[in-house]
Amino acid sequence: MSKEVGYSDSDFVEVGELSAIEKVLSDFGNKIQTELQKSLAKGGKFGGQIDTGNLYQSIKFTTEIFGTKHNFRLNLADYYDYVNKGIKGTKSSNKSPNSPYSFGGALKPPSSTKLKGWANRKGLNPFGVAKSIREKGTYGSGFYDRVVTEKVLEDLANDLNEASKEDVRIVIDHTIKGVFGKVG
């Protein structure tokens, strides 16, 4: 006697837990988010890089599932890489000689108005700070590059490979049980 497999709701098994791939991505996201926030708080050459907390709080991840496709997105404030790599000044690149960014052209230095709150908290003149940043640039903290390394990405790829094998095994087990009833 054969059993027809259709596409009614009874033919699909709801696992109720995260798939192995979802768990790997969720664990990875939580770890990277925490490590990036710690790295940002530690900072670079001159200590922590947190003033208003906007960049710190922007570090979040999301995972979305579209059928069999998983989308992982790491969200950071759009200026994160300036903090990470630093910016060369118009007169000197000593602070971040390897940075791909420099003031001038499309990248404008922050105005004294934008720096006013920070400068006041530090007891500095916002106009002097703006001029110094424009001319001398900024140090990169390396907060992102210290965390998101080739090794971390290779480990993620390996973990996802193993997780996909586990998810396929679970689907096969559920399919066999659905078609033939309880096996074993």
C-alpha positions as MATLAB code, in Angstrom:
seq = 'MSKEVGYSDSDFVEVGELSAIEKVLSDFGNKIQTELQKSLAKGGKFGGQIDTGNLYQSIKFTTEIFGTKHNFRLNLADYYDYVNKGIKGTKSSNKSPNSPYSFGGALKPPSSTKLKGWANRKGLNPFGVAKSIREKGTYGSGFYDRVVTEKVLEDLANDLNEASKEDVRIVIDHTIKGVFGKVG';
ca = [
       0.000    0.000    0.000;
       1.432    3.386   -0.934;
       0.813    6.697    0.755;
       0.425    9.894   -1.237;
       2.293   12.910    0.035;
       0.429   16.131   -0.662;
       0.791   19.697    0.433;
      -1.811   19.968    3.162;
      -0.912   21.373    6.563;
      -0.794   17.866    8.015;
       2.132   17.025    5.714;
       4.413   19.576    7.347;
       5.985   19.115   10.738;
       6.495   22.151   12.917;
       9.649   21.671   14.910;
       8.888   24.478   17.391;
      12.543   25.323   17.976;
      15.104   27.273   16.055;
      16.648   25.297   13.238;
      20.343   24.572   13.613;
      21.138   27.325   11.093;
      18.927   29.831   12.921;
      20.629   28.922   16.203;
      24.118   29.376   14.716;
      23.160   32.778   13.279;
      21.463   33.872   16.504;
      24.422   32.778   18.650;
      26.856   34.430   16.247;
      24.845   37.665   16.218;
      24.621   37.810   20.008;
      28.356   37.133   20.352;
      29.404   39.673   17.696;
      27.064   42.337   19.093;
      28.446   41.875   22.607;
      32.072   41.731   21.447;
      31.725   44.841   19.253;
      30.172   46.788   22.133;
      32.987   45.678   24.470;
      35.600   46.546   21.846;
      34.059   49.985   21.294;
      34.011   50.623   25.055;
      37.666   49.534   25.302;
      38.570   51.801   22.389;
      41.922   52.219   20.775;
      45.050   54.173   21.571;
      43.279   56.661   23.837;
      40.672   54.478   25.497;
      36.944   54.103   25.015;
      35.131   55.533   22.039;
      31.777   56.160   23.724;
      30.467   59.687   24.177;
      26.733   59.862   23.464;
      26.348   56.094   23.127;
      24.740   56.385   19.682;
      27.252   54.101   17.939;
      27.260   51.644   20.858;
      23.474   51.388   20.853;
      23.299   51.096   17.057;
      25.165   47.766   17.130;
      22.438   45.199   16.565;
      21.853   42.176   14.406;
      18.793   40.760   12.741;
      18.056   37.435   11.122;
      15.225   36.895    8.705;
      14.009   33.733    7.052;
      12.527   33.772    3.570;
      11.542   30.195    2.785;
      14.835   28.338    2.751;
      16.965   31.494    2.686;
      18.404   32.999    5.850;
      19.383   36.664    5.934;
      21.787   37.865    8.627;
      22.364   41.593    8.933;
      24.703   43.405   11.293;
      23.504   46.978   11.765;
      25.800   49.785   12.865;
      25.569   53.553   12.638;
      26.681   54.646    9.174;
      29.823   56.329   10.521;
      31.150   53.216   12.332;
      34.067   52.684    9.947;
      35.330   56.237   10.478;
      35.630   55.396   14.178;
      37.105   51.991   13.323;
      39.738   53.102   10.777;
      40.110   56.796   11.605;
      40.309   59.655    9.114;
      43.348   61.390    7.638;
      43.514   65.157    8.120;
      44.002   67.794    5.444;
      47.541   68.567    6.691;
      48.594   65.280    8.304;
      47.838   61.588    8.069;
      49.922   60.586   11.105;
      46.911   59.595   13.204;
      45.523   57.087   10.684;
      48.071   56.587    7.900;
      46.406   53.403    6.578;
      42.856   54.737    6.615;
      41.018   54.857    3.289;
      39.245   58.015    4.517;
      40.482   61.597    4.455;
      38.891   64.993    5.009;
      38.397   67.026    1.887;
      36.370   66.303   -1.197;
      33.146   64.479   -0.335;
      34.084   63.787    3.304;
      33.614   66.925    5.352;
      34.993   67.280    8.895;
      32.465   67.726   11.680;
      31.349   71.305   12.284;
      32.024   73.042   15.585;
      28.240   72.952   16.137;
      28.232   69.138   16.017;
      31.264   69.015   18.311;
      29.945   71.576   20.800;
      28.424   69.099   23.269;
      31.458   66.820   23.264;
      33.936   69.714   23.460;
      32.037   71.334   26.326;
      31.992   68.038   28.259;
      35.782   67.899   27.832;
      36.298   71.574   28.613;
      37.572   72.332   25.099;
      36.869   75.018   22.542;
      34.623   73.492   19.819;
      36.154   75.699   17.098;
      39.678   74.609   18.037;
      38.622   70.954   18.148;
      36.963   71.192   14.711;
      40.089   72.802   13.222;
      42.363   70.207   14.809;
      40.232   67.306   13.558;
      40.084   68.780   10.057;
      43.845   69.307    9.860;
      45.199   66.356   11.864;
      42.432   63.787   11.357;
      41.295   61.185   13.876;
      42.782   58.003   15.265;
      41.099   54.741   14.340;
      40.028   52.628   17.284;
      40.056   49.304   15.409;
      36.986   48.279   17.423;
      35.383   46.487   14.453;
      38.539   45.008   12.902;
      39.552   43.448   16.248;
      36.263   41.532   16.410;
      35.193   40.710   12.837;
      38.255   38.825   11.619;
      38.853   36.294    8.846;
      39.056   33.575   11.525;
      35.670   34.553   12.982;
      34.082   34.478    9.511;
      35.722   31.117    8.685;
      34.402   29.675   11.957;
      30.924   30.965   11.110;
      31.090   29.334    7.661;
      32.141   26.017    9.248;
      29.388   26.242   11.881;
      26.783   26.990    9.190;
      28.007   24.038    7.137;
      27.570   21.692   10.095;
      24.206   23.248   10.987;
      22.887   22.768    7.451;
      23.772   19.074    7.659;
      21.848   18.835   10.942;
      18.833   20.658    9.492;
      18.764   18.321    6.473;
      18.911   15.292    8.805;
      15.975   16.651   10.831;
      13.897   17.289    7.690;
      14.602   13.774    6.416;
      13.685   12.256    9.804;
      10.422   14.227    9.932;
       9.598   13.328    6.320;
      10.152    9.625    6.929;
       8.062    9.727   10.096;
       5.345   11.654    8.260;
       5.210    9.176    5.390;
       5.743    5.895    7.233;
       4.597    6.743   10.727;
       6.781    6.174   13.722;
       9.988    4.444   12.655;
      12.117    2.327   14.973;
];
